[in-house]
Amino acid sequence: MLADRPEGAGVLDLFAGCGALGLEALSRGAAACVLVESSPDVLPTLRENVAALGLPGASVVAVDALEPHCYGAWAPYDLLLLDPPYRKGLGELALNAVAAGGLLASGGMAAMVHEAGGAPRAPAGWSVTRTRRHGDSAITLLEVPEGDE
């Protein structure tokens, strides 16, 4: 769904978990990826995966995804990846935090994994461009228009 978006991009992976989304972006040519995860149960696996793959440009940040001031130093990002826990509203909260902080570049794109049946609302000034269902899950793409940040 993202086609060539990762090529040369600065990527932010919120709720990174084991790192699958961000590490995939790096393997597809992203210049750098900040993987944000706060769970002490998951962080060791994330760090092991980053080390095992040895992809340059990967940074693990152990903070809450809803605290953008903790990972915003590398902004603006070109691509935002989110795979938040379902049914907690954390995805929309994170989207709004990123938007409020101006952390996604003009023309940037966000891809959010969520429970099928309900696409996230776009933050003010952003637009939902596409949603694709995959079984019980879906992926929604959102975009910041050119000229906005």
Secondary structure as GFF3:
##gff-version 3
##sequence-region A 1 149
A	DSSP	beta_strand	10	14	.	.	.	ID=ss1
A	DSSP	alpha_helix	20	27	.	.	.	ID=ss2
A	DSSP	beta_strand	32	36	.	.	.	ID=ss3
A	DSSP	alpha_helix	43	53	.	.	.	ID=ss4
A	DSSP	beta_strand	58	61	.	.	.	ID=ss5
A	DSSP	three_ten_helix	68	70	.	.	.	ID=ss6
A	DSSP	three_ten_helix	72	74	.	.	.	ID=ss7
A	DSSP	beta_strand	77	82	.	.	.	ID=ss8
A	DSSP	alpha_helix	90	100	.	.	.	ID=ss9
A	DSSP	beta_strand	104	115	.	.	.	ID=ss10
A	DSSP	beta_strand	127	134	.	.	.	ID=ss11
A	DSSP	beta_strand	137	143	.	.	.	ID=ss12
###
